């Protein structure tokens, strides 16, 4: 994955992704830290684990973009 698909490690950025559970687009403030990662699941789909500054915890996003 390229750095454009990653949240900043200093300050914060906004991640936007589609939630399958809620059936809508979600926009969250987040940061990339030492526990964050970009990987692929068993189906070969990329996902991103990031720290969510709105909910104060780690979240996983698929089909995301960084604003």
C-alpha positions as CSV (number, residue, x, y, z in Angstrom):
1,X,0.0,0.0,0.0
2,X,1.1,3.5,-0.6
3,X,1.5,6.2,2.0
4,X,-1.6,8.0,0.5
5,X,-3.7,5.1,1.9
6,X,-2.3,5.6,5.4
7,X,-3.2,8.1,8.1
8,X,-0.5,10.5,9.3
9,X,1.6,9.3,12.3
10,X,1.8,12.9,13.6
11,X,-1.4,14.9,14.2
12,X,-4.5,13.3,12.8
13,X,-6.3,12.7,9.5
14,X,-9.7,11.7,8.4
15,X,-10.5,8.2,7.1
16,X,-13.7,7.5,5.1
17,X,-14.9,4.0,4.5
18,X,-18.1,2.1,3.8
19,X,-19.5,0.2,6.8
20,X,-21.1,-3.1,5.9
21,X,-22.8,-3.3,9.3
22,X,-24.4,0.2,9.1
23,X,-24.8,0.2,5.3
24,X,-23.4,3.8,5.1
25,X,-20.1,5.7,4.7
26,X,-18.3,6.4,8.0
27,X,-15.9,9.3,8.5
28,X,-13.6,9.2,11.5
29,X,-10.6,11.1,12.8
30,X,-7.7,8.8,13.2
31,X,-3.9,8.4,13.5
32,X,-1.4,5.7,12.3
33,X,0.7,4.4,15.2
34,X,2.9,1.5,16.1
35,X,-0.1,-1.0,16.3
36,X,-1.6,0.2,13.1
37,X,-1.2,-1.9,10.0
38,X,-2.3,-2.5,6.4
39,X,-2.8,-6.1,5.5
40,X,-5.0,-8.5,3.5
41,X,-7.6,-10.9,4.9
42,X,-8.1,-14.6,3.9
43,X,-10.2,-13.5,0.9
44,X,-7.3,-11.3,-0.4
45,X,-9.1,-8.0,0.4
46,X,-6.9,-5.2,1.9
47,X,-7.8,-3.8,5.3
48,X,-6.4,-1.1,7.5
49,X,-6.2,-1.2,11.4
50,X,-5.9,2.4,12.7
51,X,-6.4,4.2,16.0
52,X,-9.8,6.0,16.1
53,X,-9.6,9.4,17.8
54,X,-13.4,9.7,18.0
55,X,-14.1,6.4,19.7
56,X,-10.7,6.1,21.5
57,X,-9.9,2.6,20.2
58,X,-8.6,0.6,17.2
59,X,-10.9,0.1,14.2
60,X,-10.6,-1.9,11.0
61,X,-11.6,-0.4,7.7
62,X,-11.9,-1.9,4.2
63,X,-12.2,0.1,1.0
64,X,-11.0,3.3,2.7
65,X,-9.7,6.6,1.6
66,X,-7.8,9.3,3.5
67,X,-8.9,12.9,3.4
